[in-house]
Amino acid sequence: TMKKAGVTGPPTVSYVDVIRDDTSTIPQKERLMVTHHVKDFDTFLKTYDAEGMATRAANGLVDRGMTRGIDDPNTVTLLFAITDMAKAKARVASPELKKIMTDAGVDGPPKITYFKWIN
């Protein structure tokens, strides 16, 4: 069935604990999903929260969700709605965000996925 649907590689299945989940209806359909491994979740969360939703919003990103891996609770996935794609991509590539991620204990390259939400 997956081959008929055009899937060309093996699926990835992740089991996660949902930490934050904003399911409110918003008009933005573009999304960014970022998955990375951190040294310590509590340190990551403190740094992430200190950056703040307002800073992320000013960079075209609206917080939508956060999960932790069940098998590895230091694997964190963040989900954002995108209000401005150019700002969002610039933020993802910025040295400022790389420093914040380092300070938060991100210990490997993030997996970045852009997609569009279809109802």
C-alpha positions as CSV (number, residue, x, y, z in Angstrom):
1,T,0.0,0.0,0.0
2,M,2.8,2.4,0.8
3,K,4.6,1.7,-2.4
4,K,1.3,2.3,-4.4
5,A,1.0,5.6,-2.5
6,G,4.5,6.7,-3.6
7,V,6.5,6.0,-0.5
8,T,10.1,5.3,-1.5
9,G,11.8,4.5,1.8
10,P,11.1,2.8,5.1
11,P,8.8,4.7,7.5
12,T,10.1,6.1,10.8
13,V,8.0,5.3,13.9
14,S,8.6,7.2,17.1
15,Y,6.9,6.7,20.4
16,V,6.7,10.0,22.4
17,D,5.3,11.6,25.4
18,V,3.5,14.8,24.5
19,I,4.7,17.6,26.8
20,R,2.9,20.6,25.2
21,D,0.2,20.5,22.6
22,D,-1.6,23.6,21.2
23,T,-4.6,22.3,19.2
24,S,-6.3,25.6,18.8
25,T,-7.4,26.5,15.3
26,I,-5.1,28.9,13.5
27,P,-5.0,30.0,9.8
28,Q,-1.4,29.2,9.2
29,K,-0.8,25.8,7.5
30,E,2.9,25.8,7.0
31,R,4.8,23.9,9.8
32,L,8.3,23.3,11.0
33,M,9.2,20.2,13.0
34,V,12.6,20.1,14.7
35,T,13.9,16.9,16.3
36,H,17.2,16.9,18.3
37,H,18.9,15.1,21.1
38,V,19.8,17.0,24.2
39,K,22.2,16.2,27.1
40,D,19.6,17.0,29.8
41,F,15.9,17.8,29.2
42,D,15.5,20.1,32.2
43,T,18.4,22.3,31.0
44,F,17.0,22.3,27.5
45,L,13.5,23.2,28.7
46,K,14.8,26.1,30.9
47,T,16.8,27.6,28.0
48,Y,13.9,27.1,25.5
49,D,11.5,28.8,27.9
50,A,13.9,31.6,28.5
51,E,14.1,32.3,24.8
52,G,10.4,32.8,24.9
53,M,7.4,32.5,22.7
54,A,7.6,36.2,21.8
55,T,11.1,35.8,20.4
56,R,10.1,32.8,18.3
57,A,6.9,34.6,17.1
58,A,9.0,37.6,16.0
59,N,11.0,35.1,13.9
60,G,7.9,33.7,12.2
61,L,7.4,30.7,14.5
62,V,4.4,30.0,16.6
63,D,4.8,27.2,19.3
64,R,2.4,24.3,18.6
65,G,3.9,21.3,20.4
66,M,6.7,19.6,22.2
67,T,7.4,15.9,22.7
68,R,10.0,13.7,24.4
69,G,11.0,10.2,23.2
70,I,9.7,7.4,25.3
71,D,12.7,5.2,24.5
72,D,15.1,8.2,24.9
73,P,13.6,11.1,26.8
74,N,16.4,13.3,25.7
75,T,15.1,13.2,22.2
76,V,13.0,16.3,21.8
77,T,10.7,17.3,19.0
78,L,9.3,20.8,18.6
79,L,6.4,21.7,16.3
80,F,5.8,25.3,15.1
81,A,3.4,27.0,12.8
82,I,5.1,29.4,10.4
83,T,3.7,32.9,10.0
84,D,6.6,34.1,7.8
85,M,8.7,31.4,5.9
86,A,11.6,33.8,5.1
87,K,12.0,34.7,8.8
88,A,11.6,31.1,10.0
89,K,14.3,29.8,7.6
90,A,16.6,32.7,8.5
91,R,16.1,31.9,12.2
92,V,16.8,28.2,11.7
93,A,20.1,29.1,10.0
94,S,21.1,31.9,12.4
95,P,24.2,31.8,14.5
96,E,22.1,33.2,17.4
97,L,19.9,30.1,17.4
98,K,22.9,27.8,17.1
99,K,24.3,29.4,20.3
100,I,21.0,29.0,22.1
101,M,20.8,25.4,21.1
102,T,24.4,24.8,22.3
103,D,23.5,26.5,25.6
104,A,20.5,24.3,25.8
105,G,22.6,21.2,25.5
106,V,21.7,20.1,22.0
107,D,24.4,17.6,21.3
108,G,23.9,16.8,17.6
109,P,22.5,18.2,14.4
110,P,18.8,18.7,14.4
111,K,16.5,17.1,12.0
112,I,14.5,19.9,10.3
113,T,11.3,19.1,8.5
114,Y,9.1,21.7,6.8
115,F,5.6,20.6,5.8
116,K,2.1,21.9,5.2
117,W,-0.9,21.0,7.4
118,I,-3.8,19.6,5.4
119,N,-7.2,19.4,7.1
